[in-house]
Amino acid sequence: MEQRELHILAPQGIEDLIQRCIERSLKSISTNKTKESPEDRLFTTEEAAKYLKLSTATIYSYTSRGTIPFIKKGGKKILFRKSALDKWLYE
């Protein structure tokens, strides 16, 4: 039979323990938010062309016609979300 120790903590000790647990949880949450999941990866035009095995000219043509899903950042920069490309590809 496993023996367990019982620790009696004063109110301040309990508050400190709770605070440490909260800080660890918040750190874990903020770390997980910054990690990019493979499906949410953003591709440049060149990366999207390589991923889809198309020329960059074809990618630009598709974006100008609205055929392919893309995100326009800062007025000129075009990005492609991997998950959107996958969905588009298999439609």
C-alpha positions in Angstrom: 0.0 0.0 0.0 1.3 3.4 -1.0 2.0 5.8 1.8 1.4 9.5 1.3 2.6 12.5 3.2 0.2 15.0 4.5 1.4 18.6 4.6 -0.4 21.2 6.7 0.1 24.6 5.2 -0.6 28.0 6.8 -3.0 30.3 4.8 0.0 32.1 3.3 1.5 28.8 2.2 -1.7 27.9 0.5 -1.8 31.3 -1.3 1.8 30.9 -2.4 1.0 27.4 -3.8 -2.1 28.6 -5.6 -0.2 31.6 -7.1 2.6 29.3 -8.4 0.1 27.0 -10.0 -1.7 29.9 -11.6 1.6 31.3 -12.9 2.6 27.9 -14.4 -0.8 27.5 -16.0 -0.7 31.0 -17.6 2.9 30.5 -18.8 1.8 27.2 -20.4 -1.2 28.8 -22.1 0.9 31.7 -23.5 3.6 29.4 -24.7 1.0 27.2 -26.5 -0.6 30.3 -28.2 2.7 31.3 -29.8 3.3 27.9 -31.2 2.1 27.7 -34.8 0.2 24.6 -35.7 1.2 23.0 -39.0 -2.3 23.6 -40.4 -2.2 27.4 -39.5 1.2 27.9 -41.2 1.3 30.8 -43.5 3.1 30.4 -46.9 4.6 33.1 -49.1 3.7 33.0 -52.8 6.8 31.1 -53.5 6.2 28.6 -50.7 2.6 28.1 -51.8 3.7 27.5 -55.4 6.2 24.9 -54.3 3.6 23.3 -51.9 1.0 23.1 -54.7 3.5 22.2 -57.4 2.5 25.3 -59.5 4.4 28.2 -60.9 4.4 31.5 -59.1 2.8 33.0 -62.2 -0.1 30.6 -61.8 -0.4 31.5 -58.2 -0.5 35.2 -59.0 -3.1 34.5 -61.7 -5.3 32.6 -59.3 -5.1 35.4 -56.7 -6.0 38.1 -59.2 -9.0 36.0 -60.3 -10.0 35.1 -56.7 -9.7 31.5 -57.5 -7.4 30.6 -54.6 -7.8 31.6 -50.9 -5.2 34.2 -49.8 -4.6 36.9 -47.2 -3.3 40.3 -48.2 -1.0 41.9 -45.6 0.1 45.5 -45.7 -1.5 46.2 -49.0 0.9 44.1 -51.2 2.2 41.1 -49.3 0.2 38.0 -50.2 0.1 35.0 -47.8 -1.6 31.6 -47.9 -2.9 29.6 -45.0 -1.9 25.9 -45.4 -5.3 24.7 -44.1 -7.1 27.0 -46.6 -4.9 25.7 -49.4 -5.6 22.1 -48.4 -9.3 22.7 -48.3 -9.2 24.5 -51.7 -7.1 21.7 -53.2 -9.5 19.0 -52.2 -12.8 20.8 -53.1 
